[in-house]
């Protein structure tokens, strides 16, 4: 019998959810989403999530990706969401709201788990870095398939500021950058990541990865570059896969 669990991907601009067959990595429903409330305080986010939970009836534990560092279920950073998340036991918050067990992890780590288990990184050994380009830049670092959690490499300094202030998809939209101009910035960032970690493979994710074919010829790196197989779905799928560990 298939195991189907709810995955939620909480981001700076939207909250996405879907029900995932955790034995195949496939979404069994449409991907539903609601705007992230502003301000994105914990109570408001939980209420927004409630609408998604009602749209997607399910049982069993819930997995949620959070856009920042999560250690032992407790939120440690809040770069792109309301600062009132700092110190919150996010898993306990979700469990109290919905009466079900929950696991909360970094959103890019969740996306990376999906890609390494069922997607573009499946079966790959060596050093793999998953990068998600959205409101910020999320990262997930793997060595021989094992996750090094909470790397948050979008916050390394590049050009005198956080790298995500130079090369995120949000910056591309805000500055109305064409593909060549934006990818030149992405290439700067990839070169810095390569100098630090010497990865064998970069996996590029986030919603922009659905348009990978449009900008792929412009990408430059000594490492192999692949688009995320699950594009904007990876965070939801990975969150559900993390929740499966509670079964």
Buried (B, 14 or more C-beta within 10 A) or exposed (E): EEBBBBBBBBBBBBBBBBBBBBEEBBBBBEBBBBEBBEEBBBEBBBEBBEEBBEBBEBEBBBBBBBBBBBEEBBBBBBBBBBEBBEEBBBBEBBBEBBEBBBBBBBBBBBBBBBBBBBBBBEEBEEBBBBBBBBBBBBBBBBEEBEBBBBBBBBBBEBEEEBBBBBBBBBBBEEEEBEBEEBBEBBBBBBBBBBEEBEBBBBBBBBBBBBEBEEBEEBBEBEBEBBBBBBBBBBBBBBBBBBBBEBE
